[in-house]
């Protein structure tokens, strides 16, 4: 299993996404968080189809930090049930993955 991951979550406000991204980068829970948006999300909630504008956060990190990332999302997120999805990164450029590792290594010892 790859030690590198990408976690995704969405926010309804760009400012909330920026505050969250700034915090987890400063805490070195990730090397990078990209914010993409606005995007439209169409989904079921409370028995109705909703169509809302959201901002997608893509968080680059490692498996061992996932529990802290999930905890931070749940603590800081305004949604009752925020999206929290984690995908293993199987491959990437050697230079990019090395950079990711170096930045996270400043928090933990890999």
N, C-alpha and C positions, 0 to 999 in steps of 0.2 A: 504494500500500500504506500502511496506517495505521502511524504510528510508535508507537502505543500497543498493548501486548500484555497478555495474562493468561497466566501460566504456572501449571500445576498439578502438584502432586506429593503423595504420601501418605506418612504415617508410621504405624508400628504403635503408637507410644506418644505420648500427648499432650505429655509433657515434651520429647520429641525435636522435635516440631513447633513447640512454643513456643520452644525454644532456637534452632532454625533460623530461624524468623520474626524473632526478636529480632536475630539476627546480620545478616541481609540488610537489614533496615530500618536498623539502625545504620550499615551500610556504604553506605547510600543506593543499593543496587541496585534498590530499588523504593520506592514511596511508601507502600504498604500491603500487608500480607499478612493475609488472613482465614483463620482456622482453623475448619473445620466438622467436627463429629463428636460422637460416634463415628458412622461409617458402616460398612456391611458391604460388603466386596468379595468377589465370587465370581469365581474365575479359575483358569486352568490353570497349574500349575507342576510341573515334574519328572514329567509324565505323570499327574498327579492333579488333581482339582478341589479347590480350597481355598476356605474361607469364613472370612475373618478380619475383625476389627474394625480400622478404620484412622481416621486423622485427615487430612482433605483440606486442603491449603494452596493458596489462590488468591493469586497474586503479581501485583500491578499494577505494570507498568513500561513500558519502551520497547524497541523492536527492537535498538538499538545495545548495550543492556546484556544481551541474552539470553545471549551466550557466557559472560559472567561468572556469571550466574545458574545456567546449566547446570553450569559448573565447580564452583560452590559446592555445588549439590545432590549431585553425584557425590562430592565430597570429604567432605561431612558426613553423608551418608546411610548408614544401617546395612544397607540392602538391597543385594544383589548386583546387582540390576537395578531401580533405582527408576523409577517413572513420572515422565516429564518430557514434558509436552505444552505447546505454545505456541499460543495463539489470538490472531489479530489482533482488536483492538477497532475495529469499523467506525464505530460511533457511540456517543455518550454525552452526558450533559449538559455543556454548555459549561463550567459552573462546576466540575464534578468533574474534567474533563480538564485544565482550567487549573490546578487545585490539584495534580493528579498531576505536571504539567509543572514547576510551581514547585518542588516538593519534590525532584524528580530533578535539576533545573537546579542545585541546590546542590552536586551531585557533578560534573556535566559541563556543558558549554556547549551548549545546544540551539540 
